[in-house]
Amino acid sequence: MIRLAHLADQALRELYKPDGMNLGMNLGSCAGAGVAGHIHMRLLPRWCGDANFMTTIGETRVLPEELRVT
């Protein structure tokens, strides 16, 4: 899994040019899919100033601002 994460990191950095990466793992049935022995890893590109996963999932950037400004 670590080798695959490394390859994914290289591909994502080349394609999206992120400022950094988040690497996370879910271990066990309570952490994912309710399956005993479950394990999965995720790698998410991040940019300075992004607020959440919208950049990756929604293919858009988020600019946080106070509600009264909005």
Buried (B, 14 or more C-beta within 10 A) or exposed (E): EEEEBEEBBEEBEEEEEBEEBEEEEBEEEEEEEEEEEBEEBEBBBBBEEBEEEEBBEEEEEBEEEEEEEE
